[in-house]
Amino acid sequence: MSKDKFLWGSATAAYQCEGAWDEDGKGPSIWDDYCHSTANLTGITGDVSCDHYHHFKEDIKMMAEGNQNTYRFSISWSRILPKDDHVVNEAGFRFYDELIDECEKYGIVPNVTLVHYDLPDYIGTWTNPKVSDEFAYYASVVFKHFGNRIPLYTTINEPNHNAYCNYCVGNYPPNETNLQHYCECAYNMILCTAKAVKEFRKLNLNSLIGIVQGCGPAVSLKDDPEYLEAVKYCDYFCNDWVLDPAIKGILEDELIEAVKAKGIDLSFVDPNFKDIIKNNTIDFLGQNIYSRMLVKPNTSGITSFTVNNAGNNDGTNNSARETRAIKDWFEFDRDENTQLNKWGREIYPKCGYITLTKRKERYGNIPIYITENGHGCYDIADENGYVEDDERIEFLNNYLQWILKAKEDGVNVQGYYVWSTMDLYSWINGYKKRYGLVRVDYEDGNLKRTPKKSYYWYKEFIKKYQNI
Ligand code: BG6
């Protein structure tokens, strides 16, 4: 299977779509534990979701019929290593082997993420000092098993967003608001990637390895020195700690000093840290594109983070929008000319262009795959389950125009994935916030799939742009 042509596909993640949460020897992940606990106030879980575990053949066939030539999915670590004894669950591998067989049957290139939020429960949290060695072990087991059958591997999905939800907003397990733990988590995630890359290089595979970044670079409406300072600090917080070590093998001293000045105790840092990151950098960047990080100087004097998991914004309501602020560093700004989605997040197609060109500015010609781009909304289906999701089509089309322009202007864009292949569990946003190109009827005993209007639109779009 060739990863040399432009890849057009869509993406999912294990916990969000597989279901079969305790089948065939799978161990529990932290998301199983959280969803089954009293902390989960809605009681909604990914136990079954769209049951991709039993429907993958149908799902992949539909991708192929939609002209897609690549599938981004993640492996559930706790299917492969269910307990803390390093014993492999062969049935876990069997599932992914069959999934990849199916991809190969249609010439669909697998792009596989090793962990997409769902740590095994025996690891517990990202602050566990053992996590990077355990992750390296898991990664090596996966690389040895699949080898070149997986042309594109990525280590962690959205380290920044994962750490942010776990330890700033606290809406993902372990549900804390603790900047010290945010930094410990960040540090461990950096090490996880570096140590996994080290294992990967030992095998001399033809495959490539990358990381998936969740947000774009920070930007501001003004370029006064104070605004640019806010941009710099937001990038420290969201981007630089993920991408500088992974791509350049460094973490700038200025960033480390800024973190120390915030009162973070960095005594957990290994003296060999700089060498580990220096020697183990990635081959490509997976970049998710949703919205801008629009910032201004922090005038509120407070540190606070809010998300809107209620999905109740009318498109303009500033009090129901996502916000972020770190005292003395930056806070989110609002551009009144742009629309917000129902979850209070800005819709701003040009961020595709800005993100990609700024990545090139900082990281040169590194190959970039847009590993996620999508629009969450409340879909309405007709009596046959068909959804006329013009809103999603408009979103994708507008974003894609800017992404293609960045490619034309010289950014090394190699592929693009719509989030998501079909409807799935949207973490704390549950099942009502839908992203799929294919509708899943959760009321139907067989979880009936019906391609939406956007699926057919994307099929034609790919046909038109397949040889770019
Ligand atoms: C991305 C994640 O950040 O956003 C996905 O990688 C997630 O796992 C997607 O589902 C949409 O998230 P949300 O918060 O809108 O449900």
Residues whose N, C-alpha, C, O or C-beta is under 5 A from the ligand:
A	BS01	BG6	A13 G376 Y425 S426 N429
